[in-house]
Amino acid sequence: MHLLFDHLLPVSDAFIRPFCWTLLHSLWQGVLLALLAGLVLQSTQKTSSALRYQLLALLFALFFATVAATFIWQWQQTAETGAALAVPAETAASTGERADITLATSFWTSGYQSYLDAGIAFFNRHAAVLTLLWALVFLLKCLNMILDLYRIRQLRTRGAIAPPAGWQNRVQVLAAQLGIRQRVTLLESARVQVPSAIGILKPVILVPLGLLAQLPAEQVEGILLHELAHIRRRDFLVNLLQHVAETIFFFNPAVLWVSALLREEREHCCDELAVATLRHKAGYLNALLYFEKFKPAPYALAFPGAGKGHLLNRVKRIIGQGNTKSLSNMEKVTLVSCLILAGCLALLPLSDAQAQGKTKPQISSINVIGKGTAADPEQMTITETGGKTYKLTRINQKIRDLYVNGQQVPEGQIADYADLIRSVDDQLRQDREQAERDAAQAKLDAEQAQRDAEQAERDAALAKLDAEQAERDAEQAERDAEQAKRDAVQAKLDSEQAERDRYQGSLDAEQAKRDAAQADKDRQQAKRDAEQAKRDAEQAKRDVAQAKLDAEQAKRDAEQAKRDAEQAKLDAEQAKKDQEMVENLIQELIREQLVPDKKSLSSFHLSASEFVVNGKSVPAETHQKFKAKYLKNSDYSIYYGYKNRNGVGIFYNDNRN
């Protein structure tokens, strides 16, 4: 089982055992957490939900601090007991040579163990298996939590549309009233049944599609204030941390119960904030009752809370009947039982050293000689830290002679020392197995290091090629950036128009439904509504046709943009060539001593008819030379620092244009 565990979860025993015992101790620590939480519930029935929530959150944090301290203590105890253990390179059983093994582990000298001791021994022997089982469940729950986070992220983009601008502005006003500085986005979603607040850095409020039109404005504001209260309190982050805690301690019912209490009190806190801001309760209560029939998504901070019983408690709190929920009779009985269980579990030691240190002698060394056969009996010497010495002779795992401080133990009393010898044998066997695993792992590490070195050489060569390609890609990226920027702007405009069209379509569908219902009551109104529906359908048809024309125009615009980009590239290349030509012309002016240097050159004009440098005409021979070399044709001129233009630069003039 150890070999299987090493492959599935390759960690050392120095971590496994402290971790397993920490999980075990978290059970009675969770019982204490539940008891303290019950005291908080009973003693704070007339206080605000905020104080109640803070006390429960403090207890939750203290629980995790206690668990962390327990693990550190376990780790230190394991390090102290394991540091004094030295495994010989070759065991005495295989080589027949003497092996000195220093142990800091103590053993029972009594002939039997209590039930508590048997339980401790069980957890010590099966710590690896228990940790593996915990790890498998933990990984499954982590995967489920990651999937929930992925689904939450999809809610922002899939099936969500922007509401009318008036409601979005109203959300910002309500957020300012609650002191929220972040920008909060309001979206209507077809994938949620109840209002939800998601996100930390960029919070979003999701409401069911059509909710803003179905409920009165004061009820909608109550809903939005409740969700804004969640955002102000950073409840999405706290809820995420609670899910992490529940994933780690999925086996601990006390942790799950206190976490559920935190969620319930969190809803109460948001109710109080919403009602205090609204200053009236009727609209808010009606909104709660409206959502009673819906079930919130398991990954969202849902508005109405969980279950009808919880909804009833919230309504009572808002109207002033029953300030907070007290413990039920079943919860009281359970907590009393937990108190008794905590007293029993508190007897468990914090460490193996404590579990064994009361009645166990400390062994300082063990010397083993011989193979344990009839021809070569096994001679073992065990020395305690206090100086007590055990010497025994064993053949084929059967003890022949046993001496304690030089006095031979009668054969009938040798069985009293069986636990001591068995524990030593178990430790020696574990040390040999660990040494074999370490040797095999060292060989695998050496082979892996060689493969890593070869891979590093290949990676270096590939990195060089990647760097060269990156330079080429960077140049191409600069050219693509401008085009991508223009495309993004156009795409955003198209997307906004499409969202508005979809939203208008949903509004039209709702209007048509209301028109059909009204037709049963008033036939004359139904006739007018039918005519209006017909006009709406014709308008929708025209909108579809217009959208098709817009799409075709967008396609033509994209093709034109592509041609413009290609032309811009050609113009840039030509501009670079012209710049180089003018620089060469200036250098040749310096070589011809027409100007001493570039700084002294203020302007020049080269055309088919004249060549003027700094306001002075150059000789005709020089003019002809420069004209033949730099003018493209007789219709073009080159101006540098031309006085009729603003600034100093390079200009070209096509007389034909």
C-alpha atoms as one frame of an Amber mdcrd trajectory, in Angstrom:
protein
   0.000   0.000   0.000   2.908   2.349   0.705   4.259   1.778  -2.808   0.834
   2.445  -4.329   0.463   5.602  -2.264   3.934   6.830  -3.244   2.982   6.611
  -6.930  -0.450   8.227  -6.543   0.555  10.916  -4.039   4.367  11.098  -3.811
   4.902  12.791  -0.453   6.992  11.676   2.500   5.766  10.036   5.688   7.008
  13.143   7.510   4.087  15.008   5.895   1.474  12.252   5.629   1.189  11.372
   9.296   0.998  14.987  10.639  -1.537  15.814   7.918  -3.709  12.770   8.706
  -3.660  13.494  12.445  -4.498  17.137  11.756  -7.608  16.045   9.848  -8.537
  13.732  12.729  -8.081  16.438  15.362 -10.168  18.825  13.245 -13.213  16.691
  14.125 -13.179  17.483  17.841 -11.987  21.002  17.093 -15.005  21.332  14.794
 -17.222  20.131  17.648 -15.844  22.953  19.804 -16.476  25.339  16.910 -20.111
  24.182  16.711 -20.550  24.551  20.480 -19.204  28.097  20.436 -21.383  28.917
  17.426 -24.411  27.588  19.320 -23.555  29.848  22.268 -23.334  32.795  19.870
 -26.766  31.974  18.422 -28.335  31.743  21.873 -26.687  34.854  23.337 -27.157
  37.230  20.375 -30.865  36.812  19.616 -31.545  40.511  20.189 -28.469  41.897
  18.439 -27.960  42.955  14.835 -27.168  40.469  12.111 -23.868  42.237  11.433
 -22.567  41.503  14.967 -23.815  37.929  14.783 -22.132  37.444  11.404 -18.845
  38.907  12.635 -18.765  36.633  15.693 -19.425  33.533  13.576 -16.788  34.602
  11.058 -14.296  35.127  13.908 -15.002  31.626  15.231 -14.551  30.256  11.708
 -11.180  31.990  11.391 -10.075  30.806  14.851 -10.922  27.248  13.860  -8.620
  27.412  10.858  -5.881  29.025  12.922  -6.206  26.166  15.420  -6.029  23.578
  12.638  -2.925  25.258  11.204  -1.283  25.340  14.648  -2.115  21.656  15.111
  -0.450  20.773  11.814   2.666  22.790  12.705   2.823  21.056  16.070   2.402
  17.657  14.443   5.086  18.507  11.885   7.575  19.564  14.571   6.916  16.459
  16.626   7.401  14.242  13.580  10.625  16.048  12.688  11.958  15.588  16.212
  11.134  11.892  16.293  12.408  11.263  12.758  15.617  13.320  12.850  17.353
  10.863  15.125  16.721   7.896  12.796  19.686   6.868  10.578  19.145   4.036
   8.050  22.295   1.924   7.323  23.408   1.471   3.733  23.165  -2.313   4.031
  20.935  -3.985   6.603  22.336  -6.557   8.961  19.837  -9.146   7.753  21.372
  -9.135   4.280  25.089  -8.545   5.042  25.557  -9.913   8.537  27.427  -6.754
   9.534  26.677  -4.541  12.512  24.225  -1.647  11.915  23.830   1.239  14.343
  20.339   2.710  14.230  19.451   5.658  16.436  15.780   5.898  17.265  13.766
   8.577  18.990  10.545   6.500  18.852   9.187   5.004  22.025   7.436   1.650
  22.480   4.871   0.114  24.769   6.232  -2.204  27.447   2.864  -3.366  28.711
   1.366  -6.586  27.403  -1.820  -5.039  26.026  -3.192  -1.739  24.699  -6.366
   0.083  25.525  -8.976   0.796  22.903  -7.675   4.334  22.618  -4.148   3.100
  22.048  -5.405   0.621  19.450  -7.175   3.451  17.628  -4.022   5.572  17.654
  -2.012   2.659  16.303  -4.621   2.112  13.578  -4.429   5.713  12.387  -0.627
   5.612  12.464  -0.543   2.454  10.344  -3.157   3.605   7.854  -2.310   7.310
   7.679  -1.233   6.979   4.047  -4.446   5.233   2.990  -6.677   7.694   4.831
  -4.816  10.652   3.341  -5.116   9.143  -0.132  -8.881   8.704   0.259  -9.172
  12.304   1.471  -7.084  13.512  -1.481  -9.279  11.702  -4.024 -12.485  13.242
  -2.657 -10.765  16.627  -2.334  -9.666  16.556  -5.986 -13.192  15.670  -7.145
 -14.659  18.536  -5.143 -11.975  20.919  -6.466 -12.875  19.904 -10.005 -16.552
  20.576  -9.295 -15.706  23.985  -7.812 -13.611  24.876 -10.888 -16.517  23.897
 -13.131 -18.822  26.133 -11.060 -16.432  29.057 -11.482 -16.314  28.394 -15.229
 -20.126  28.388 -15.431 -20.237  31.644 -13.459 -17.820  33.215 -15.927 -20.023
  32.093 -18.825 -23.012  33.894 -17.277 -21.393  37.218 -18.195 -21.392  36.502
 -21.935 -23.859  33.749 -22.789 -27.540  34.604 -22.776 -26.931  38.028 -21.176
 -28.033  41.373 -22.634 -27.755  44.958 -21.456 -30.926  46.486 -19.937 -32.224
  49.961 -20.805 -29.790  52.743 -19.986 -32.154  54.118 -17.334 -31.826  51.020
 -15.163 -28.064  50.926 -15.589 -27.850  54.530 -14.422 -30.148  53.726 -11.501
 -27.800  50.932 -10.421 -24.898  53.394 -10.319 -26.951  55.799  -8.189 -27.893
  53.033  -5.729 -24.277  51.850  -5.613 -23.150  55.370  -4.732 -25.710  55.443
  -1.899 -24.135  52.287  -0.454 -20.616  53.708  -0.836 -19.536  51.378  -3.660
 -16.774  52.961  -5.737 -16.495  50.198  -8.315 -18.558  50.298 -11.484 -21.302
  47.679 -11.234 -22.686  46.215 -14.466 -26.368  45.239 -14.713 -27.305  42.467
 -17.158 -30.480  40.571 -17.989 -29.849  36.864 -18.417 -31.971  34.006 -19.694
 -29.814  31.542 -17.721 -30.738  32.678 -14.190 -34.056  32.427 -12.343 -33.199
  34.685  -9.423 -31.086  37.847  -9.133 -27.431  37.116  -8.452 -24.269  39.142
  -7.796 -21.033  37.716  -9.202 -17.484  38.943  -9.613 -14.911  40.622  -7.370
 -12.889  43.172  -9.356 -15.603  43.728 -11.999 -18.897  42.928 -10.208 -21.998
  42.092 -12.226 -25.651  41.874 -11.163 -27.649  39.327 -13.176 -31.452  39.494
 -13.194 -33.853  37.143 -15.010 -34.817  38.211 -18.505 -37.933  40.425 -18.423
 -37.819  40.954 -14.644 -37.272  44.713 -14.933 -40.502  45.033 -16.929 -42.610
  42.621 -14.833 -42.071  44.000 -11.313 -42.836  47.496 -10.002 -39.897  49.865
  -9.825 -39.743  49.890  -6.003 -39.508  46.069  -5.874 -36.780  46.062  -8.525
 -34.844  48.668  -6.527 -35.114  46.455  -3.426 -33.693  43.533  -5.405 -30.845
  45.638  -6.748 -30.035  47.052  -3.299 -29.815  43.530  -1.861 -27.354  42.444
  -4.551 -25.383  45.707  -4.205 -25.118  44.970  -0.478 -23.456  41.654  -1.364
 -20.989  43.528  -3.596 -20.226  46.125  -0.936 -19.516  43.393   1.644 -17.284
  41.405  -0.795 -19.577  38.413  -0.192 -18.628  36.727  -3.468 -15.002  36.448
  -2.258 -16.066  35.302   1.225 -18.399  32.722  -0.298 -15.551  31.453  -2.478
 -13.330  31.067   0.611 -16.155  29.195   2.349 -16.360  26.791  -0.596 -12.619
  26.182  -0.289 -13.028  25.480   3.441 -15.952  23.130   2.795 -13.908  21.367
   0.122 -11.028  20.781   2.558 -13.237  19.726   5.491 -15.988  17.980   3.516
 -16.032  15.231   6.169 -16.585  17.619   9.096 -20.317  18.278   9.714 -19.578
  21.026  12.247 -17.655  23.086   9.687 -20.440  22.632   7.133 -23.085  23.687
   9.686 -21.243  26.845  10.771 -20.597  27.710   7.115 -24.347  27.421   6.452
 -25.006  29.728   9.412 -22.624  32.286   7.918 -24.518  32.217   4.612 -27.837
  32.658   6.392 -26.599  35.596   8.463 -25.038  37.122   5.350 -28.477  37.245
   3.717 -29.898  38.872   6.862 -27.179  41.535   6.789 -27.976  42.347   3.154
 -31.709  42.502   3.963 -31.033  45.064   6.690 -28.887  47.200   4.379 -31.499
  47.096   1.614 -34.441  47.981   3.891 -32.464  50.752   5.607 -31.709  52.327
   2.238 -35.240  51.912   0.848 -36.869  53.160   4.064 -39.971  51.069   3.306
 -40.566  47.339   3.647 -43.652  46.520   1.590 -41.974  46.479  -1.832 -39.050
  44.483  -0.542 -41.301  41.870   1.096 -43.323  41.528  -2.108 -40.101  40.950
  -4.026 -39.124  38.190  -1.555 -42.494  36.504  -1.963 -42.228  36.737  -5.761
 -39.030  34.682  -5.742 -40.264  32.055  -3.266 -41.123  29.628  -6.071 -37.664
  29.769  -7.633 -34.607  27.800  -6.606 -31.290  29.702  -6.684 -28.313  28.392
  -8.619 -25.835  26.554  -6.367 -22.941  28.737  -7.532 -24.611  32.165  -7.174
 -25.253  34.560  -4.287 -29.005  34.184  -4.737 -31.424  36.916  -3.646 -34.122
  34.989  -1.755 -31.797  32.631   0.082 -32.169  28.864   0.419 -35.476  27.172
   1.128 -38.895  28.295   2.304 -37.978  28.074   5.995 -35.110  30.469   5.534
 -37.381  32.827   3.552 -39.918  32.811   6.403 -37.194  33.754   8.907 -36.101
  36.635   6.692 -39.646  37.951   6.361 -40.161  37.765  10.152 -36.925  39.635
  10.764 -37.901  42.407   8.339 -41.377  42.967   9.860 -39.933  42.783  13.397
 -41.264  39.384  14.530 -38.486  37.180  15.811 -35.266  39.114  15.511 -33.102
  36.044  14.853 -33.504  32.307  14.602 -32.626  30.421  17.807 -31.442  26.840
  18.101 -34.020  24.137  17.547 -34.477  21.311  20.044 -32.689  18.912  17.707
 -29.762  21.305  17.373 -29.563  21.669  21.152 -29.521  17.902  21.664 -26.915
  17.543  18.946 -24.677  20.208  20.495 -24.895  18.581  23.954 -23.949  15.262
  22.384 -21.093  16.991  20.597 -19.903  18.413  23.918 -19.705  14.918  25.379
 -17.963  13.652  22.238 -15.518  16.563  22.374 -14.596  15.597  25.916 -13.812
  12.087  24.735 -11.930  13.142  21.620  -9.920  15.686  23.604  -8.176  12.725
  25.183  -6.481  12.095  21.858  -2.840  13.262  22.016  -1.642  16.029  19.735
   1.311  13.969  18.569   2.641  10.449  18.413   5.277  11.348  20.992   2.545
  12.356  23.441   0.570   9.212  22.651   3.525   7.055  23.531   5.553   9.069
  26.006   3.705   8.245  29.229   4.561   4.565  29.563   7.082   3.934  26.849
  10.836   3.802  27.383  13.072   5.748  25.016  15.352   3.590  22.848  18.678
   5.219  22.019  20.290   2.545  19.817  19.882  -0.913  18.306  22.744  -3.156
  17.212  22.004  -6.168  14.997  24.485  -8.913  14.014  23.759 -12.120  12.141
  21.265 -13.356   9.580  18.910 -15.133  11.972  19.624 -18.642  10.734  20.710
 -21.663  12.737  24.229 -21.286  11.326  24.343 -17.531  11.929  21.933 -16.572
  14.762  20.744 -12.994  14.977  22.250 -11.075  17.922  20.357  -7.890  18.823
  21.289  -5.305  21.482  18.727  -2.625  22.431  19.795   0.258  24.670  17.450
   2.730  26.366  18.355   6.366  26.972  18.359   5.644  30.700  21.016   2.962
  30.258  18.790  -0.103  30.388  20.042  -2.778  27.945  18.263  -5.667  26.231
  20.224  -8.483  24.536  18.557 -11.280  22.681  19.394 -14.181  20.395  16.918
 -15.111  17.673  16.860 -18.006  15.176  14.248 -18.137  12.439  12.328 -15.264
  14.106  12.118 -17.186  17.390  13.751 -15.747  20.509  16.113 -18.228  22.184
  17.682 -16.048  24.893  16.805 -12.620  26.334  18.887 -10.624  28.845  17.806
  -7.391  30.559  20.745  -5.500  32.124  22.772  -8.693  31.994  20.131 -10.853
  33.722  18.520 -13.601  31.720  14.753 -13.471  31.400  13.002 -16.800  32.050
  11.536 -18.388  28.946   8.010 -18.038  30.321   8.413 -14.223  30.607   9.923
 -13.592  27.173   6.417 -13.079  25.749   6.074  -9.947  27.945   8.653  -8.226
  25.691   6.992  -9.255  22.397   5.570  -5.769  21.760   8.995  -4.202  22.176
  10.648  -6.641  19.750   7.756  -6.405  17.281   7.926  -2.614  17.246  11.685
  -2.716  16.631  11.204  -5.188  13.786   8.488  -3.035  12.246  10.707   0.019
  12.375  13.661  -1.846  10.848  11.449  -3.186   8.078  10.058   0.270   7.337
  13.582   1.691   7.261  14.743  -0.970   4.801  11.733  -0.385   2.554  12.272
   3.370   2.695  15.947   2.943   1.804  15.007   0.796  -1.187  12.464   3.390
  -2.321  14.996   6.189  -1.876  17.588   4.310  -3.948  15.085   3.628  -6.727
  13.953   7.247  -6.675  17.567   8.477  -6.809  18.157   6.370  -9.898  15.013
   7.748 -11.534  16.089  11.283 -10.604  19.503  10.785 -12.215  17.941   9.484
 -15.423  15.477  12.362 -15.430  18.312  14.869 -14.876  20.120  13.525 -17.937
  16.948  13.773 -20.013  16.414  17.303 -18.701  19.925  18.327 -19.746  19.387
  17.002 -23.271  16.032  18.718 -23.434  17.627  21.959 -22.221  20.053  21.889
 -25.166  17.181  21.366 -27.573  15.209  24.105 -25.861  18.134  26.540 -26.186
  18.389  25.939 -29.923  14.652  26.261 -30.280  14.669  29.442 -28.188  17.178
  30.994 -30.579  14.942  30.189 -33.526  11.945  31.513 -31.584  13.773  34.782
 -30.881  14.467  35.296 -34.564  10.883  34.487 -35.411   9.728  36.814 -32.637
  11.583  39.715 -34.269   9.832  39.021 -37.537   6.505  38.625 -35.766   6.994
  41.928 -33.940   7.405  43.756 -37.211   4.296  42.104 -38.577   2.411  42.825
 -35.350   3.080  46.537 -35.679   1.531  46.489 -39.116  -1.438  44.463 -37.932
  -2.043  46.562 -34.794  -3.524  49.569 -36.507  -5.792  47.446 -38.677  -6.864
  45.379 -35.679  -7.666  48.546 -33.764  -9.950  49.784 -36.528 -11.567  46.355
 -36.838 -12.162  46.222 -33.069 -13.913  49.585 -33.065 -16.176  48.507 -35.917
 -16.839  45.138 -34.299 -17.821  46.831 -31.041 -20.252  49.079 -32.887 -21.734
  46.089 -34.709 -22.020  44.126 -31.444 -23.784  46.985 -29.658 -26.230  47.313
 -32.528 -26.887  43.573 -32.498 -27.509  43.631 -28.720 -29.960  46.494 -29.138
 -31.729  44.562 -31.910 -32.011  41.441 -29.744 -33.276  43.446 -26.804 -35.854
  45.157 -28.998 -36.937  41.761 -30.282 -37.487  40.512 -26.718 -39.524  43.612
 -25.904 -41.625  43.067 -29.034 -42.279  39.454 -28.028 -43.421  40.478 -24.527
 -45.682  43.168 -26.005 -47.233  40.653 -28.392 -47.963  38.303 -25.465 -49.701
  41.059 -23.492 -51.639  42.078 -26.599 -52.935  38.527 -27.047 -54.156  38.372
 -23.417 -55.869  41.740 -23.729 -57.648  40.523 -26.869 -59.754  38.081 -24.780
 -61.121  40.978 -22.701 -61.636  43.623 -25.363 -62.222  42.536 -28.986 -61.984
  46.049 -30.333 -58.615  46.512 -28.626 -57.526  43.126 -29.960 -58.230  44.329
 -33.492 -56.108  47.421 -32.980 -53.383  45.308 -31.345 -53.443  42.902 -34.312
 -52.967  45.811 -36.694 -50.111  47.081 -34.548 -48.575  43.601 -34.454 -48.736
  43.471 -38.233 -46.951  46.804 -38.475 -44.361  45.569 -35.990 -43.812  42.438
 -38.074 -43.336  44.543 -41.204 -40.908  46.752 -39.325 -39.037  43.662 -38.094
 -38.845  42.436 -41.688 -37.454  45.795 -42.763 -35.010  45.638 -39.861 -33.828
  42.194 -40.999 -33.398  43.505 -44.551 -31.538  46.548 -43.230 -29.333  44.314
 -41.067 -28.500  42.272 -44.173 -27.597  45.461 -46.056 -25.477  46.555 -43.089
 -23.658  43.225 -43.099 -22.931  43.536 -46.831 -21.711  47.105 -46.304 -19.492
  45.939 -43.433 -17.997  43.302 -45.722 -17.272  45.939 -48.394 -15.770  48.197
 -45.738 -13.513  45.380 -44.569 -12.299  44.746 -48.142 -11.674  48.469 -48.627
  -9.787  48.604 -45.320  -7.602  45.743 -46.490  -6.783  47.583 -49.735  -6.063
  50.773 -47.735  -3.677  48.856 -45.489  -1.789  47.477 -48.493  -1.571  50.972
 -50.024  -0.364  52.392 -46.684   2.377  49.802 -46.597   3.518  50.791 -50.118
   3.402  54.489 -49.169   5.483  53.833 -46.045   8.118  51.986 -48.076   8.207
  54.809 -50.636   8.495  57.424 -47.877  11.460  55.569 -46.404  13.188  55.480
 -49.794  12.534  59.201 -50.314  13.921  59.963 -46.870  17.098  58.050 -47.666
  17.366  59.902 -51.005  17.121  63.313 -49.315  19.695  62.304 -46.694  22.057
  61.270 -49.498  21.374  64.587 -51.262  22.268  66.535 -48.097  25.467  64.549
 -47.642  26.423  65.254 -51.232  25.766  69.005 -50.669  28.285  68.810 -47.833
  30.799  66.940 -50.004  30.341  69.546 -52.751  31.018  72.167 -50.043  27.776
  73.928 -50.805  27.071  73.809 -47.044  29.583  73.060 -44.277  27.270  70.645
 -42.380  23.643  69.622 -41.996  22.913  72.101 -39.195  23.817  75.007 -41.420
  21.375  73.848 -44.101  18.121  75.787 -43.653  16.425  75.051 -46.981  16.904
  74.000 -50.549  14.756  73.676 -53.656  15.656  71.310 -56.489  13.567  71.375
 -59.676  14.133  71.003 -63.390  14.622  74.764 -63.757  16.612  75.717 -60.656
  18.604  74.491 -57.650  18.617  76.929 -54.718  20.498  76.148 -51.471  19.985
  78.448 -48.459  18.468  81.034 -50.804  21.402  80.953 -53.278  21.422  79.389
 -56.740  24.162  76.818 -57.336  26.235  76.639 -60.536  24.494  75.172 -63.563
  26.891  72.213 -63.739  26.124  71.261 -60.172  22.408  71.776 -60.838  22.498
  69.392 -63.768  24.379  66.817 -61.748  21.878  66.844 -58.882  18.894  67.023
 -61.219  20.034  63.973 -63.153  20.673  62.007 -59.964  17.740  62.909 -57.693
  14.782  64.163 -59.727  12.359  61.410 -60.774  11.198  63.414 -63.775  10.978
  66.995 -64.916   7.546  67.485 -63.361   8.655  66.861 -59.756  10.458  69.176
 -57.303  12.145  68.575 -53.965  11.664  71.083 -51.181  13.542  71.080 -47.895
  12.539  73.648 -45.263  10.326  75.427 -47.762   9.358  78.783 -46.343   5.735
  78.598 -47.509   5.126  75.480 -45.296   4.937  75.214 -41.548   7.957  73.587
 -39.794  11.149  72.141 -41.297  10.724  68.946 -43.241  10.764  67.201 -46.584
   8.063  68.067 -49.126   7.323  67.010 -52.685   5.409  68.840 -55.363   3.844
  67.289 -58.426   3.203  70.147 -60.852   0.765  68.004 -62.782  -1.496  67.714
 -59.721
